[in-house]
């Protein structure tokens, strides 16, 4: 089967991948579509250290092909969106409703794939850049079949992270003020999360002026190409500032833009050993710096919620998908993403000779 493999030196689309059958508590999913997220590219450039060879991809949706013993919440033929949280469900963090903090779900990559008899690692317990993947049952979330799978794929990372950061971590309140630095795939979902939460003023900041139209579509009330103008809109600062770029200098900027009792939420991925500086004295007015992993999400709760928000017209998914690419055009998808041409590029895995599967038809 086809898939995107990184061997530590180069990325290749191969057609000789194999994946094992699902075991107890596992699900085999035929991938229809998978979003190209910056985190996939961060594995390639070394920002996210990960063992190789690895099958990339972590933002996917598809159709259940088989289930292992003990799996009852999904069945063959069900449409599912996949999360990256292979949490155990039994530890204190899982029991407290914090699956993103499950220690058994972090830093333990499996090897369900093989090529020529040699094992390959699975990225983010997901590897959705393959025609088929095996995931833990808790990662497969059933979704309505009327949601296009190209759109549903984005719920598995970009939407969970961005919207979740607003609703679950920052808990933005109605009438509050929000600044979003960076309007890529995560930033756009932060914008719409703030809109859904009822924020009054939502300022989007991006150095690319061509992103203004889509930023306003997703919820921005104001758009700036520099943070220099934020204080003209919010003289006393913002209640919430989301840093979605992963630039250490912007961490300081996010803190400096806060009002009293404000929160800086860090979503952008920096290099593991990168350091950021700020003035500690600025924090004594009850300001906070919040880290946020995966939108502090509970996927089995949040993905169905977002699916219904989409069906009611409140959550934008189709509008996130700028371009779809056959998996064989992975390199072009990367070029477009790095050039800032897409909100999200989505790889499709239509079976050879068939059409319509990835669109949900």
DANOR-V127242 format. One line per field, one symbol per residue. phi: phi as a letter, one per 20 degrees, with the letter a starting at -180 (. if undefined). A space follows every 50 residues. Layout:
phi=???
//
This chain:
phi=.eaddddocbdcedccfccfffegmccecefebbfedgffffffenfdfb fcfceeobccbacfdacegnececbgnfecddeeeeffncegfffemcff dffedcmcfecedbclndfcfdfllcleebfbbdcfgfeedfcffeegff efgfffbgfgffffffeeeflgdfnedcddeodfgfgfffgffffffnfe dcdecbfeffefgffffeqfecccebfgefffecgeodfbcdeddndfff fffgffeeegmecddedfeefgdfdcdbegffefemecddfbelmlecgf effffffffffenedecgffefbdcggfegffffgfffemecfbecedcf ggndcngfenf
//
